[in-house]
């Protein structure tokens, strides 16, 4: 299978070559209790035009629960998780049927891809999902990705990691996307919630997600969806950290997705914070497989952040397990802020025994040695 790297200016064309577009429930329902067919048709039309232009695009969609609610309109609604899973189970095939018909009308094929955190948890699952999506793109099929709401409790319980905003960032990470476009029902990121503060101003570009930017995004969810600007910024941190530009834009704006993909600035842009990371490091950065935490001293933190060095046992202050040798662990400063993650050379009990020691003492304490480093720099990614 061809696994080509996308370029932001492939063959001299403006814009992006590999795109992940996320569309939320509030956009798909246009503020109502049912899926808006006109909104879906407009979205699919833009996706088809991008495919016909030779670009790769994956669509991450919400809306299964809303579609199920519409189909079961006569049933008394409950707010418990099992009932919402029922709505998702009823709504998902209806949602996919609608997408399939819209793509077929353009002579294109759509493919349903349901994923969950568990599917991406281990290295094999990550690679399987990656190969499937790249294979679909190679065939010019439009992958339609959704969280598997019928079984994924985290997502419909509003868990931060489970929402489709973060799922879209993981997909962008997974397929080496040039850009992640999060289409919502608001123009982008504002200095405050524009629905509550008339003085709020759109922020066209965010170079770095600071505490002030996080504070400006601290708005409540906007209706039926499980997103909101807070989770969009969480997703943006992951996507920009793994080499993708991010746009947050109003999906109702004419041709918003197509215009962004072809090089126009719409909404709020958050530029990638560096070049793409090779696939093993990208998998680590996703945070899906972290097992524990290594707390380090300030000297070790500076060595990692400023000099690109490995983490040695001498810099380890505390070990929070359990984890095994070869697991991905978070690496945190003394106050608890995670600054990196990496693959550990020692399990939590071994590392607890050698923490604070020089590397030349490892074999004497443990009776064996797997290397002088707790985490080698080649197996380490900074957040």
MARBATI-272177 format. One record per residue (C-alpha): residue number from 0; residue in three letters; y, x, z. Coordinates in steps of 0.5 Angstrom, whole numbers. Last residue first. Layout:
N
pos->NUM; code->Ala; Y->Y; X->X; Z->Z
...
END
This chain:
383
pos->382; code->Unk; Y->36; X->9; Z->50
pos->381; code->Unk; Y->33; X->16; Z->49
pos->380; code->Unk; Y->26; X->17; Z->45
pos->379; code->Unk; Y->21; X->21; Z->48
pos->378; code->Unk; Y->14; X->24; Z->45
pos->377; code->Unk; Y->17; X->30; Z->41
pos->376; code->Unk; Y->21; X->31; Z->47
pos->375; code->Unk; Y->15; X->32; Z->51
pos->374; code->Unk; Y->14; X->28; Z->57
pos->373; code->Unk; Y->11; X->30; Z->64
pos->372; code->Unk; Y->12; X->37; Z->61
pos->371; code->Unk; Y->8; X->44; Z->62
pos->370; code->Unk; Y->1; X->41; Z->59
pos->369; code->Unk; Y->-5; X->37; Z->60
pos->368; code->Unk; Y->-7; X->41; Z->66
pos->367; code->Unk; Y->-13; X->41; Z->71
pos->366; code->Unk; Y->-15; X->43; Z->78
pos->365; code->Unk; Y->-9; X->38; Z->80
pos->364; code->Unk; Y->-5; X->42; Z->85
pos->363; code->Unk; Y->-7; X->49; Z->82
pos->362; code->Unk; Y->-6; X->47; Z->75
pos->361; code->Unk; Y->1; X->44; Z->76
pos->360; code->Unk; Y->4; X->50; Z->79
pos->359; code->Unk; Y->6; X->53; Z->73
pos->358; code->Unk; Y->10; X->47; Z->71
pos->357; code->Unk; Y->15; X->48; Z->77
pos->356; code->Unk; Y->14; X->42; Z->82
pos->355; code->Unk; Y->19; X->36; Z->84
pos->354; code->Unk; Y->13; X->31; Z->82
pos->353; code->Unk; Y->6; X->34; Z->82
pos->352; code->Unk; Y->2; X->30; Z->86
pos->351; code->Unk; Y->6; X->23; Z->84
pos->350; code->Unk; Y->5; X->25; Z->77
pos->349; code->Unk; Y->-3; X->26; Z->78
pos->348; code->Unk; Y->-2; X->19; Z->81
pos->347; code->Unk; Y->2; X->16; Z->76
pos->346; code->Unk; Y->-2; X->18; Z->70
pos->345; code->Unk; Y->0; X->25; Z->66
pos->344; code->Unk; Y->2; X->27; Z->59
pos->343; code->Unk; Y->7; X->21; Z->59
pos->342; code->Unk; Y->9; X->18; Z->52
pos->341; code->Unk; Y->16; X->16; Z->53
pos->340; code->Unk; Y->22; X->12; Z->55
pos->339; code->Unk; Y->30; X->13; Z->55
pos->338; code->Unk; Y->36; X->12; Z->60
pos->337; code->Unk; Y->33; X->7; Z->64
pos->336; code->Unk; Y->38; X->5; Z->70
pos->335; code->Unk; Y->35; X->6; Z->77
pos->334; code->Unk; Y->41; X->9; Z->81
pos->333; code->Unk; Y->36; X->15; Z->81
pos->332; code->Unk; Y->36; X->16; Z->73
pos->331; code->Unk; Y->31; X->12; Z->69
pos->330; code->Unk; Y->25; X->14; Z->65
pos->329; code->Unk; Y->21; X->8; Z->62
pos->328; code->Unk; Y->14; X->9; Z->61
pos->327; code->Unk; Y->9; X->9; Z->55
pos->326; code->Unk; Y->2; X->10; Z->56
pos->325; code->Unk; Y->-2; X->17; Z->54
pos->324; code->Unk; Y->-4; X->18; Z->61
pos->323; code->Unk; Y->-5; X->12; Z->65
pos->322; code->Unk; Y->0; X->7; Z->68
pos->321; code->Unk; Y->1; X->4; Z->75
pos->320; code->Unk; Y->6; X->6; Z->77
pos->319; code->Unk; Y->13; X->8; Z->79
pos->318; code->Unk; Y->14; X->15; Z->80
pos->317; code->Unk; Y->20; X->18; Z->84
pos->316; code->Unk; Y->24; X->24; Z->84
pos->315; code->Unk; Y->22; X->28; Z->77
pos->314; code->Unk; Y->26; X->34; Z->75
pos->313; code->Unk; Y->21; X->39; Z->77
pos->312; code->Unk; Y->15; X->35; Z->73
pos->311; code->Unk; Y->19; X->37; Z->66
pos->310; code->Unk; Y->22; X->32; Z->62
pos->309; code->Unk; Y->23; X->35; Z->55
pos->308; code->Unk; Y->30; X->37; Z->52
pos->307; code->Unk; Y->35; X->34; Z->48
pos->306; code->Unk; Y->41; X->38; Z->51
pos->305; code->Unk; Y->46; X->33; Z->53
pos->304; code->Unk; Y->41; X->27; Z->54
pos->303; code->Unk; Y->35; X->30; Z->56
pos->302; code->Unk; Y->37; X->36; Z->60
pos->301; code->Unk; Y->43; X->32; Z->63
pos->300; code->Unk; Y->38; X->27; Z->66
pos->299; code->Unk; Y->34; X->32; Z->69
pos->298; code->Unk; Y->39; X->35; Z->72
pos->297; code->Unk; Y->41; X->28; Z->75
pos->296; code->Unk; Y->34; X->27; Z->78
pos->295; code->Unk; Y->29; X->23; Z->75
pos->294; code->Unk; Y->26; X->16; Z->76
pos->293; code->Unk; Y->19; X->15; Z->72
pos->292; code->Unk; Y->18; X->8; Z->71
pos->291; code->Unk; Y->12; X->4; Z->69
pos->290; code->Unk; Y->8; X->1; Z->63
pos->289; code->Unk; Y->12; X->0; Z->57
pos->288; code->Unk; Y->9; X->-3; Z->51
pos->287; code->Unk; Y->14; X->-8; Z->48
pos->286; code->Unk; Y->20; X->-3; Z->50
pos->285; code->Unk; Y->22; X->-3; Z->42
pos->284; code->Unk; Y->24; X->4; Z->43
pos->283; code->Unk; Y->16; X->6; Z->44
pos->282; code->Unk; Y->15; X->3; Z->37
pos->281; code->Unk; Y->21; X->6; Z->34
pos->280; code->Unk; Y->18; X->13; Z->36
pos->279; code->Unk; Y->12; X->12; Z->33
pos->278; code->Unk; Y->15; X->9; Z->27
pos->277; code->Unk; Y->20; X->15; Z->25
pos->276; code->Unk; Y->27; X->13; Z->28
pos->275; code->Unk; Y->32; X->11; Z->23
pos->274; code->Unk; Y->39; X->14; Z->23
pos->273; code->Unk; Y->44; X->13; Z->28
pos->272; code->Unk; Y->47; X->8; Z->32
pos->271; code->Unk; Y->47; X->3; Z->27
pos->270; code->Unk; Y->53; X->-1; Z->26
pos->269; code->Unk; Y->55; X->-8; Z->30
pos->268; code->Unk; Y->59; X->-12; Z->25
pos->267; code->Unk; Y->62; X->-19; Z->27
pos->266; code->Unk; Y->63; X->-25; Z->22
pos->265; code->Unk; Y->63; X->-23; Z->15
pos->264; code->Unk; Y->64; X->-16; Z->12
pos->263; code->Unk; Y->61; X->-16; Z->4
pos->262; code->Unk; Y->56; X->-11; Z->2
pos->261; code->Unk; Y->51; X->-15; Z->-2
pos->260; code->Unk; Y->47; X->-17; Z->4
pos->259; code->Unk; Y->53; X->-20; Z->8
pos->258; code->Unk; Y->55; X->-24; Z->2
pos->257; code->Unk; Y->48; X->-27; Z->1
pos->256; code->Unk; Y->47; X->-29; Z->8
pos->255; code->Unk; Y->54; X->-32; Z->9
pos->254; code->Unk; Y->54; X->-36; Z->2
pos->253; code->Unk; Y->59; X->-41; Z->5
pos->252; code->Unk; Y->60; X->-41; Z->12
pos->251; code->Unk; Y->55; X->-45; Z->16
pos->250; code->Unk; Y->51; X->-39; Z->18
pos->249; code->Unk; Y->57; X->-37; Z->22
pos->248; code->Unk; Y->56; X->-29; Z->23
pos->247; code->Unk; Y->53; X->-24; Z->28
pos->246; code->Unk; Y->52; X->-18; Z->23
pos->245; code->Unk; Y->47; X->-12; Z->25
pos->244; code->Unk; Y->46; X->-5; Z->22
pos->243; code->Unk; Y->39; X->-2; Z->23
pos->242; code->Unk; Y->37; X->5; Z->25
pos->241; code->Unk; Y->33; X->4; Z->31
pos->240; code->Unk; Y->38; X->4; Z->36
pos->239; code->Unk; Y->42; X->-1; Z->32
pos->238; code->Unk; Y->36; X->-6; Z->32
pos->237; code->Unk; Y->35; X->-5; Z->40
pos->236; code->Unk; Y->42; X->-6; Z->42
pos->235; code->Unk; Y->43; X->-12; Z->37
pos->234; code->Unk; Y->37; X->-16; Z->40
pos->233; code->Unk; Y->41; X->-15; Z->47
pos->232; code->Unk; Y->47; X->-17; Z->44
pos->231; code->Unk; Y->44; X->-23; Z->41
pos->230; code->Unk; Y->41; X->-25; Z->47
pos->229; code->Unk; Y->48; X->-25; Z->51
pos->228; code->Unk; Y->51; X->-29; Z->45
pos->227; code->Unk; Y->46; X->-35; Z->46
pos->226; code->Unk; Y->39; X->-36; Z->45
pos->225; code->Unk; Y->34; X->-41; Z->47
pos->224; code->Unk; Y->36; X->-47; Z->42
pos->223; code->Unk; Y->37; X->-54; Z->44
pos->222; code->Unk; Y->45; X->-53; Z->46
pos->221; code->Unk; Y->50; X->-48; Z->46
pos->220; code->Unk; Y->47; X->-43; Z->51
pos->219; code->Unk; Y->52; X->-41; Z->56
pos->218; code->Unk; Y->57; X->-35; Z->55
pos->217; code->Unk; Y->57; X->-28; Z->58
pos->216; code->Unk; Y->59; X->-25; Z->51
pos->215; code->Unk; Y->65; X->-23; Z->53
pos->214; code->Unk; Y->62; X->-19; Z->59
pos->213; code->Unk; Y->57; X->-15; Z->55
pos->212; code->Unk; Y->63; X->-13; Z->50
pos->211; code->Unk; Y->67; X->-11; Z->57
pos->210; code->Unk; Y->60; X->-7; Z->59
pos->209; code->Unk; Y->60; X->-3; Z->53
pos->208; code->Unk; Y->56; X->-5; Z->46
pos->207; code->Unk; Y->59; X->1; Z->42
pos->206; code->Unk; Y->62; X->0; Z->35
pos->205; code->Unk; Y->63; X->-7; Z->35
pos->204; code->Unk; Y->67; X->-10; Z->29
pos->203; code->Unk; Y->70; X->-16; Z->27
pos->202; code->Unk; Y->72; X->-19; Z->34
pos->201; code->Unk; Y->74; X->-26; Z->34
pos->200; code->Unk; Y->80; X->-28; Z->38
pos->199; code->Unk; Y->79; X->-32; Z->44
pos->198; code->Unk; Y->86; X->-35; Z->46
pos->197; code->Unk; Y->83; X->-42; Z->46
pos->196; code->Unk; Y->78; X->-41; Z->51
pos->195; code->Unk; Y->73; X->-46; Z->52
pos->194; code->Unk; Y->69; X->-47; Z->45
pos->193; code->Unk; Y->72; X->-40; Z->44
pos->192; code->Unk; Y->68; X->-37; Z->49
pos->191; code->Unk; Y->72; X->-30; Z->50
pos->190; code->Unk; Y->73; X->-24; Z->46
pos->189; code->Unk; Y->69; X->-27; Z->41
pos->188; code->Unk; Y->63; X->-25; Z->37
pos->187; code->Unk; Y->61; X->-28; Z->31
pos->186; code->Unk; Y->64; X->-34; Z->27
pos->185; code->Unk; Y->60; X->-39; Z->31
pos->184; code->Unk; Y->54; X->-44; Z->29
pos->183; code->Unk; Y->49; X->-38; Z->28
pos->182; code->Unk; Y->46; X->-33; Z->23
pos->181; code->Unk; Y->44; X->-27; Z->26
pos->180; code->Unk; Y->43; X->-22; Z->20
pos->179; code->Unk; Y->39; X->-15; Z->22
pos->178; code->Unk; Y->41; X->-10; Z->17
pos->177; code->Unk; Y->37; X->-4; Z->13
pos->176; code->Unk; Y->30; X->-6; Z->16
pos->175; code->Unk; Y->25; X->-1; Z->18
pos->174; code->Unk; Y->19; X->-6; Z->18
pos->173; code->Unk; Y->18; X->-6; Z->25
pos->172; code->Unk; Y->25; X->-5; Z->28
pos->171; code->Unk; Y->28; X->-11; Z->24
pos->170; code->Unk; Y->22; X->-15; Z->26
pos->169; code->Unk; Y->23; X->-13; Z->34
pos->168; code->Unk; Y->30; X->-15; Z->33
pos->167; code->Unk; Y->28; X->-21; Z->30
pos->166; code->Unk; Y->24; X->-22; Z->36
pos->165; code->Unk; Y->30; X->-21; Z->40
pos->164; code->Unk; Y->34; X->-26; Z->37
pos->163; code->Unk; Y->28; X->-31; Z->37
pos->162; code->Unk; Y->27; X->-31; Z->45
pos->161; code->Unk; Y->21; X->-28; Z->48
pos->160; code->Unk; Y->24; X->-22; Z->51
pos->159; code->Unk; Y->30; X->-26; Z->55
pos->158; code->Unk; Y->25; X->-31; Z->58
pos->157; code->Unk; Y->27; X->-38; Z->56
pos->156; code->Unk; Y->21; X->-42; Z->58
pos->155; code->Unk; Y->20; X->-43; Z->51
pos->154; code->Unk; Y->19; X->-36; Z->49
pos->153; code->Unk; Y->15; X->-33; Z->55
pos->152; code->Unk; Y->10; X->-39; Z->55
pos->151; code->Unk; Y->8; X->-36; Z->48
pos->150; code->Unk; Y->2; X->-41; Z->46
pos->149; code->Unk; Y->5; X->-47; Z->42
pos->148; code->Unk; Y->11; X->-43; Z->41
pos->147; code->Unk; Y->8; X->-37; Z->37
pos->146; code->Unk; Y->15; X->-34; Z->35
pos->145; code->Unk; Y->17; X->-35; Z->28
pos->144; code->Unk; Y->17; X->-31; Z->22
pos->143; code->Unk; Y->17; X->-34; Z->15
pos->142; code->Unk; Y->15; X->-28; Z->10
pos->141; code->Unk; Y->18; X->-29; Z->3
pos->140; code->Unk; Y->13; X->-27; Z->-2
pos->139; code->Unk; Y->15; X->-21; Z->-7
pos->138; code->Unk; Y->8; X->-18; Z->-7
pos->137; code->Unk; Y->11; X->-12; Z->-4
pos->136; code->Unk; Y->15; X->-16; Z->1
pos->135; code->Unk; Y->8; X->-19; Z->3
pos->134; code->Unk; Y->5; X->-13; Z->4
pos->133; code->Unk; Y->10; X->-10; Z->8
pos->132; code->Unk; Y->10; X->-16; Z->13
pos->131; code->Unk; Y->2; X->-15; Z->13
pos->130; code->Unk; Y->3; X->-7; Z->14
pos->129; code->Unk; Y->8; X->-8; Z->20
pos->128; code->Unk; Y->4; X->-13; Z->24
pos->127; code->Unk; Y->-3; X->-9; Z->23
pos->126; code->Unk; Y->1; X->-3; Z->25
pos->125; code->Unk; Y->4; X->-6; Z->32
pos->124; code->Unk; Y->-3; X->-9; Z->33
pos->123; code->Unk; Y->-6; X->-2; Z->33
pos->122; code->Unk; Y->0; X->1; Z->37
pos->121; code->Unk; Y->-1; X->-4; Z->43
pos->120; code->Unk; Y->4; X->-10; Z->45
pos->119; code->Unk; Y->6; X->-13; Z->38
pos->118; code->Unk; Y->1; X->-19; Z->38
pos->117; code->Unk; Y->2; X->-20; Z->46
pos->116; code->Unk; Y->9; X->-21; Z->45
pos->115; code->Unk; Y->8; X->-26; Z->40
pos->114; code->Unk; Y->7; X->-27; Z->32
pos->113; code->Unk; Y->7; X->-33; Z->27
pos->112; code->Unk; Y->7; X->-31; Z->20
pos->111; code->Unk; Y->8; X->-37; Z->15
pos->110; code->Unk; Y->8; X->-34; Z->8
pos->109; code->Unk; Y->13; X->-37; Z->3
pos->108; code->Unk; Y->12; X->-37; Z->-5
pos->107; code->Unk; Y->17; X->-37; Z->-10
pos->106; code->Unk; Y->18; X->-42; Z->-16
pos->105; code->Unk; Y->25; X->-44; Z->-14
pos->104; code->Unk; Y->22; X->-51; Z->-12
pos->103; code->Unk; Y->16; X->-47; Z->-9
pos->102; code->Unk; Y->21; X->-44; Z->-4
pos->101; code->Unk; Y->24; X->-51; Z->-2
pos->100; code->Unk; Y->17; X->-54; Z->-1
pos->99; code->Unk; Y->14; X->-48; Z->3
pos->98; code->Unk; Y->20; X->-48; Z->8
pos->97; code->Unk; Y->19; X->-56; Z->9
pos->96; code->Unk; Y->12; X->-55; Z->10
pos->95; code->Unk; Y->13; X->-49; Z->15
pos->94; code->Unk; Y->18; X->-54; Z->19
pos->93; code->Unk; Y->12; X->-59; Z->19
pos->92; code->Unk; Y->7; X->-54; Z->21
pos->91; code->Unk; Y->11; X->-52; Z->26
pos->90; code->Unk; Y->13; X->-58; Z->29
pos->89; code->Unk; Y->7; X->-61; Z->32
pos->88; code->Unk; Y->5; X->-55; Z->35
pos->87; code->Unk; Y->12; X->-54; Z->38
pos->86; code->Unk; Y->13; X->-61; Z->41
pos->85; code->Unk; Y->6; X->-60; Z->44
pos->84; code->Unk; Y->9; X->-53; Z->47
pos->83; code->Unk; Y->15; X->-57; Z->49
pos->82; code->Unk; Y->10; X->-62; Z->53
pos->81; code->Unk; Y->6; X->-56; Z->56
pos->80; code->Unk; Y->13; X->-53; Z->58
pos->79; code->Unk; Y->16; X->-58; Z->62
pos->78; code->Unk; Y->22; X->-62; Z->60
pos->77; code->Unk; Y->19; X->-69; Z->58
pos->76; code->Unk; Y->21; X->-73; Z->52
pos->75; code->Unk; Y->18; X->-80; Z->52
pos->74; code->Unk; Y->15; X->-81; Z->45
pos->73; code->Unk; Y->18; X->-85; Z->40
pos->72; code->Unk; Y->21; X->-79; Z->37
pos->71; code->Unk; Y->15; X->-75; Z->36
pos->70; code->Unk; Y->16; X->-73; Z->29
pos->69; code->Unk; Y->24; X->-71; Z->31
pos->68; code->Unk; Y->22; X->-67; Z->37
pos->67; code->Unk; Y->16; X->-63; Z->33
pos->66; code->Unk; Y->22; X->-61; Z->28
pos->65; code->Unk; Y->26; X->-59; Z->34
pos->64; code->Unk; Y->21; X->-55; Z->37
pos->63; code->Unk; Y->19; X->-52; Z->31
pos->62; code->Unk; Y->26; X->-50; Z->29
pos->61; code->Unk; Y->27; X->-42; Z->30
pos->60; code->Unk; Y->26; X->-38; Z->24
pos->59; code->Unk; Y->26; X->-31; Z->23
pos->58; code->Unk; Y->27; X->-30; Z->15
pos->57; code->Unk; Y->24; X->-23; Z->12
pos->56; code->Unk; Y->28; X->-20; Z->6
pos->55; code->Unk; Y->27; X->-15; Z->1
pos->54; code->Unk; Y->32; X->-14; Z->-5
pos->53; code->Unk; Y->30; X->-14; Z->-12
pos->52; code->Unk; Y->36; X->-19; Z->-14
pos->51; code->Unk; Y->31; X->-24; Z->-15
pos->50; code->Unk; Y->29; X->-23; Z->-8
pos->49; code->Unk; Y->36; X->-24; Z->-6
pos->48; code->Unk; Y->37; X->-30; Z->-10
pos->47; code->Unk; Y->31; X->-33; Z->-7
pos->46; code->Unk; Y->34; X->-32; Z->0
pos->45; code->Unk; Y->41; X->-35; Z->-1
pos->44; code->Unk; Y->37; X->-41; Z->-4
pos->43; code->Unk; Y->33; X->-42; Z->2
pos->42; code->Unk; Y->39; X->-42; Z->7
pos->41; code->Unk; Y->42; X->-47; Z->3
pos->40; code->Unk; Y->36; X->-51; Z->3
pos->39; code->Unk; Y->35; X->-51; Z->10
pos->38; code->Unk; Y->42; X->-53; Z->11
pos->37; code->Unk; Y->41; X->-59; Z->7
pos->36; code->Unk; Y->35; X->-61; Z->10
pos->35; code->Unk; Y->38; X->-61; Z->17
pos->34; code->Unk; Y->32; X->-61; Z->22
pos->33; code->Unk; Y->33; X->-66; Z->28
pos->32; code->Unk; Y->37; X->-68; Z->34
pos->31; code->Unk; Y->44; X->-66; Z->32
pos->30; code->Unk; Y->48; X->-60; Z->32
pos->29; code->Unk; Y->47; X->-57; Z->25
pos->28; code->Unk; Y->40; X->-58; Z->26
pos->27; code->Unk; Y->38; X->-51; Z->23
pos->26; code->Unk; Y->44; X->-48; Z->26
pos->25; code->Unk; Y->43; X->-50; Z->33
pos->24; code->Unk; Y->36; X->-48; Z->32
pos->23; code->Unk; Y->37; X->-41; Z->30
pos->22; code->Unk; Y->37; X->-37; Z->24
pos->21; code->Unk; Y->35; X->-30; Z->24
pos->20; code->Unk; Y->35; X->-26; Z->17
pos->19; code->Unk; Y->32; X->-19; Z->17
pos->18; code->Unk; Y->34; X->-15; Z->11
pos->17; code->Unk; Y->31; X->-9; Z->6
pos->16; code->Unk; Y->36; X->-7; Z->1
pos->15; code->Unk; Y->43; X->-7; Z->4
pos->14; code->Unk; Y->50; X->-8; Z->0
pos->13; code->Unk; Y->52; X->-5; Z->-6
pos->12; code->Unk; Y->48; X->-3; Z->-12
pos->11; code->Unk; Y->47; X->4; Z->-14
pos->10; code->Unk; Y->40; X->4; Z->-15
pos->9; code->Unk; Y->39; X->3; Z->-7
pos->8; code->Unk; Y->45; X->3; Z->-3
pos->7; code->Unk; Y->43; X->2; Z->4
pos->6; code->Unk; Y->36; X->5; Z->3
pos->5; code->Unk; Y->30; X->2; Z->4
pos->4; code->Unk; Y->24; X->7; Z->6
pos->3; code->Unk; Y->18; X->6; Z->2
pos->2; code->Unk; Y->11; X->4; Z->5
pos->1; code->Unk; Y->7; X->3; Z->-2
pos->0; code->Unk; Y->0; X->0; Z->0
END
